[in-house]
Amino acid sequence: MDGYGSNLPDVVARRRDLHRFPETGFLEYRTAALTAETLHGLGYAVRVGPEVMRAEAIAGRPSAAQVQAAQDAARAAGAADHWIARMPAGQTGVVADLARGDGPLLAFRFDMDALPVVETDAASHAPNARGYASQRPGSMHACGHDGHTAIGLTLAARLAADPHWRGRIRLIFQPAEEGGRGAKPMVEAGMLDGVDWFFCGHLGCLLPTGKLAPTATGFLYSRKIDVTFTGRAAHAAMGPEQGRNALLAAATAALGLHAIARHASEITHVNVGRLVAGTGRNVIADRAELLIEVRGESDAGLAYMVQRAEAVLAGAAATQDVTVQLEVMGETIGATTSPAAAAIVAQAGAELAEIVPEWSIGGGDDATFMMRAVQQAGGQAAYFILGSDLAAVHHASTFDIDEAALETGVRLFERITQILLGSERVA
């Protein structure tokens, strides 16, 4: 794959291409290779893989077999091998810099990953009707990250062609936002060091097309945990008393987790997203796995949910005399948009959309680690919501965005650049 080269498609065409090839967290090899090749061709200084991600900070790293399969699929879809070779062990982050003299360092983040969701085959679903539905069974861009990446690549082309701004631009293409895994390794690799202004945003979040919220609120602290119960297999009729039933422990845990009392002082959530156990109908299950997450509105709220969840899991294990092991697979934290950065977003978007002062993101995003790193070093950071009518809620099999919002997103980032880096052009 040669990237998009000089034959630059518009943002909608980019988004549809990306939608056809969804890749989940740390496996975004086609997306990352295409992104790196395109940015390199536009004149950006491009860094990838271990250059932009600290390996020791990666949670929930995919297996070697998963990485190999993703790399093979990316090559089959035309991804350039020389970029893939520079992204070992799921380190699929891409960072591109373009400098024109001295000036502030302005950074934008775009997430790239898809979800393990089976896209609907309904004829009325726009990607099916228009021929750009997922070609990867079991994976789908069901959150809008294909749109985010398309906005970032289109923005990169326009900024490279604009001679008027002065300063430094950094484009961060982040893997594994889902699950709260991709941002922290990039922060710990120093990709936010020295950043004066940082902006990122999200399409949709139930905000209608034509509206823009310069300040996203409602970021929840979360912890993603893989839970493994280990028991002892036995014949279910001949010797059930000799078994130790991991399946029943997991089932007890699932019910107990959802029965945790919510905290009266703030929003708290828990979800068991997956339970897998057992090998046969007449065998006491000796292993069971749960994928869970807990959330809180603050550090204290998250700590409460984690403590209660750990107690429930230990109790469920005790009921069946099995062992239980917990592994943290990702996390998110809260963040607050800097007022000065929110004002820049509002100014940039004033002629593009109706300004809504703030809007809840409705969950979380690990870009908050990037925001915090910038703010703690004295910089300004904003997370905004760009309105886009949705076919269904985020993460649904029928999810789709209003593509009219894509061009608005590109122009918004352009105008932010013009305001902060002194462009003489008025878009």
N, C-alpha and C positions, 0 to 999 in steps of 0.2 A: 504494500500500500504506500502510495506516495503522498499521503495527506490530501488536502483539498487543493494544494498548489495555487497556481494563478487563476484556475477556473473555480472561483469561489462561489459556492451555492449560497442562497439566502438562508436565513435562520430557520425557516420552516423546513426546507429541504434537509438541512443538517439534523434537525430534531427528528425527522422521520427516518433518516438513515440510522441514527443512534437507537431509535425505538425498536428497529428490526433486530438489533443485536444486543439485547440486555445482558449485563454481566453483574453478578452480585459481588459483595464486598471483598476486596483484595484479589479479585479475579477479573478485574476490568482491563484485560490485556489488549483487546482490540481498541476499546475506547481510549485508553492511555497512549497506545502507540500512535493512533490516528491523531490524537491531540498533540503529542510531542512532535510528530513529523510536520503537522500543519504550522505549529508555532515556530519551529526551526526554519521552515520555509519562508516565514514572514519576517525573519530577522531577529527573533528573540533569542536570548541566551537561555537554553533549556537545560534543566537538571531533572533527573528522574531517580526512582528507586532509592538505594541507600544514601544517595546524595541529599535526599529531601525527607527521609523517614528514618527515625531511630528504631532499629529492629527490636531492641529490648522493651520498647514501649508498646509494641503491637499486641493487642489482646485478640483472642479468637482467630489466630492465624490459620489459614486453610492448610490441609495436608499436602504433602508433596504430590500425591496423585491428583488432587483437585487442581493444583497449580499447573501440573503438566497438561491435564485435560483442557484447562482454560487457555493455555498457551497454544496448544495444537488447534483449538477451535479458532483462536484469533488469527493464526497463520492461514488457516483454511479460508478465513474471511478476508484475507489480503493484508493483514497487519505486517508491518516491517519487522523482520527478525532482529535487526540490529538494535531496535528499541526494546523489544522483548528481552533480549539478552542482558540488558542493563537493569531489569526489574526482577531480581530473584525473589523467590519465597513470598510472593504476594505483595511486594513493595511497589505498588502501582501508582504512587503519587507523581504528579508532574508540576513543576514550578518553572515559570518563564518570566524573565526580566527584560525590560527595555528601558534604557537610560538615555536622556538627552540633556546632558549638563547637570549642574547642581540643582537641587530642589527637593521637596518632600518626597518620601517614599510612600506611594499610594498602592494598597493591596486590595485585590478583589478575590473572593473565594467562590468556586463553583464545584458542587459535588457531582459524582459521576455514576454512582452505583445504582443497580436495580434491586428488585425484591424477588424472593422465591414464591411468586404468585403465578398461577396459571391464567393467562389472558383469555377472556371470554371468546367463544367462537361465534357469538351472535352477529348476524349480518348487519344489524343496525349500528354496531360498534364502529366508530370512524376508522380506526386503524385497519379493520377488516374490509370495510367498504372501499377504502382508498389504497389498499395494498401495502401497508407498512406495519402490519401486526408482527408481534414477536416471532422470530424464527428459532427461538431457543425454548423448547417445551419446558415448562416449569419455572421460567424466569420471565419477568415483565417489568418494564418501567411503569410502576403503578404509583409513583409519587411525584413525578415531574422532573427528576434529575436529568433526563434526556434533554428537556427544555433548558435547564440550567447550563449544561455543558454546551449546548448549541448557542446560547446567548454568549457564553464566554469566548467561544471560538470566533463568532461573528464580530464581537467587540474587539478581539485581538487584531483582526484584519483591518478594522476601521481605525483603530488607534495607530497601527503601524503606518497607515496611509495618510494620517493627519500630521502635517509638519508643524503645527502651531503650538502644541503643548511643550512645556519644559519641566523636567524633573525625572522621576523614576517611577516606573510602573511594575508591579509584580502580580502576575496572575497565578493563582493557586488552584489547581485542579485536584480535588481531594477524593480519595477512595473511601469506601466503607463508612459513609455517614450513618446508614442504617445500622442500628446496634451500638452507636456511639464508640467507634473504634478507630476511625481514620485520622481525626484531627490531632489527637494528642501526640502520636509519633511525629507529626510534622512540626508541632510546636517544639517538641523536645529536640528536634534536629535543627532548630534555630530559624525556621522559615518565617517567623513573625518578629524576629529580632530587628530592631531599628525601624519598624513600620510606624509611620506617623499617623496615617489614616487607613482604616480597614472597613470594608463594606461587604456585606453578603445579604442575600435575601432568598425568599421562597415564593414560588408561584402557587396561587390558589389559597389553601388553608381556609376555604369557605368565604373568602373575600371576592366579591364579584368583579368581573372584567370592567376596566375603566376606573378602578379605584386603586389607591396606593396608600399604605400605612407606613410612614417613615420609622415608626417604632413598633417592633414586635414585642409582645408581652407573653406571659404565661409559660416561660421556659421552666420545665420541671427537671429536678435532679433525678437521675435514674441509675439503677444498677441492673445489668443483664447477667444472669447466673445460669450456668449449666449444672444440673444436679444429677448425680449418679447414685442409685441405690444398688448395693451388691448383696445378694443373699446366697442361697444354696439350692441347687436343682434337686428334685426328687420326683418319684412317680406319684401322680396326684391321687391315685386310689390305693396303690400297694404300700406306700410309705409317706403319706402327706406330712406326718409329724416330723419326719426327718428333713423336710424342706424348710427354707426360709424365704418367704414370699416377697420378692422385691416389687412385683406388680401391685400387690395390695398396699404395700407401704407407699408407693407412688400415688395410687388412687386416693388413699387417705390424705396424703400431702396436698394433692390438687384441691380437694374439697376444703381442707383446713386453711390453705393459703387464701382462697377466695372468701373465707369466713373471717379473716382478720378484721378487727374493728377499725374503721377509718378514724383518723385523728380529727377531733373537733375543731382544732385551731387552723387547719390548712388542708389543701387538696392532697390526697394520697391515693395511690392506685396499686393494684397487683394484677398480674395476668400470667396464667399458665398457657403458653402458646403451643406446646407440643409435649406429648407423652408417648413414649415407645417402650414396649416391654414384651418379654416372653418369646418362646420359640415354638411351642406346640400346645394343643388343647389339653393334653394329659400330662403336662410337665409343669411342676412348680417353677415359676419364673425366678431365675437367679440374678436377673439384671433388669433395671428399669431406668430410663432417662427422662428427665423433665427439662424443658427450656422455659425459664421464667424471667420476669422482670418486676421490679418494684420501683415506685416513683414517689417523690414528695416535692412539696413546693419550696423546701429549704433543705439545708444540710441536716437540720434536726429532724425534719419530717422524713427524709430518706433514712436516717439512722434508726428511727422508730420502726419503719417498715422492714428494714433489713433485720433488726433484732427480732421482731415478731416472726418473720419468715424463717429465720434460722431456728427458732424455737419450735415452730410447726414441723419443720423438716426433721429435726432431731427426735421429736415426739413420734412422728410417723414411722421413723426407722425403728424406734424402740418397740412399737406395737408388733412388729414382725421379726424382731431380733436380727435386723440386717444392718449393714453399715451404710453411711451416707457421706458423699464427697461433694464439695461445692467448688466451682471454678468461675471466677469473674471473667466475663467475656466482653464487657464493654461498659461504658458509663457516660453520663452527661451531667453537666452542671448548669446552674442558672446564670443569667447575665442580664445586664441592663444597658440599653443603648445610651451612648454619650449624647447629651443634649446638643452639643455643637455638631456632631455627625448627623443627628436626626434633622437638624436645620438644613444641612447641606442636601440631604435626600429630598426634603420638602421643596427646597428651592429648585433643585434639578427636575423634580417631577411636576412642578406647578402647571406647566403647559401640556403635560402628557396625560394626566389623570386627575380625578377628583381626590383631594387629599383627605384621608381619614387619620386623625392624629395617632391612633394606636390600634393594634389588632392582636388578638391572642393567636399564637402559633398552634395551640391546641395539643402540645406535646413537648418535644425537645429537639435539640440539634447540637451535635458536638462542636459546631463552630463556636460555641460559647467558650471553649478552651482557647481558641484563637483570640476572641474578643478580650477575654480576661488578660491574656499575655500582653496584648497591645496596651490596654488601659493601665495595667500595673507598671508599665514602663513609661507612662506619661502620654501615650497616644490616644487617639479618639477612634471609637468603633461603633458601627451601627448594623443592626439586623432589621431589614424591612420586609414587608409582605406586599407582593405585587399581585393585584387582583387578576383572577382568571376563573371564568365559569368552568365548573367541573361536571363531567358526566356522572360521576359517582365520587364518594368520599375517598380520600387518599388510602392506598393499600387495597382497594377493592379490585376485583377482576375486571370490572367494567370502567375503571378509572380512565379518564382522558382529560386533557387540558384544552382550553380555548387558545388556539395557536395565534390569535390576534394579539395576545399578551406578549408574545416573544419579541416582536419588533419594539414594543414599548420598553421591554427590559433592556434591550441593547441600547436604545437611545437614552434611557435613564443612566446607565453606567457611563455612557459617553459624556453626558452633561455633568455628571459628578466630576469626571476627569477635567472637563473644561473649566469648571468652577475652581477646582483646587490647584490645577497645574497651569492656569493662565492662558488657556486657548483663546485665540482671537476670533475663532469661528463661532458663529451663532447657529446652532442646528435648527 
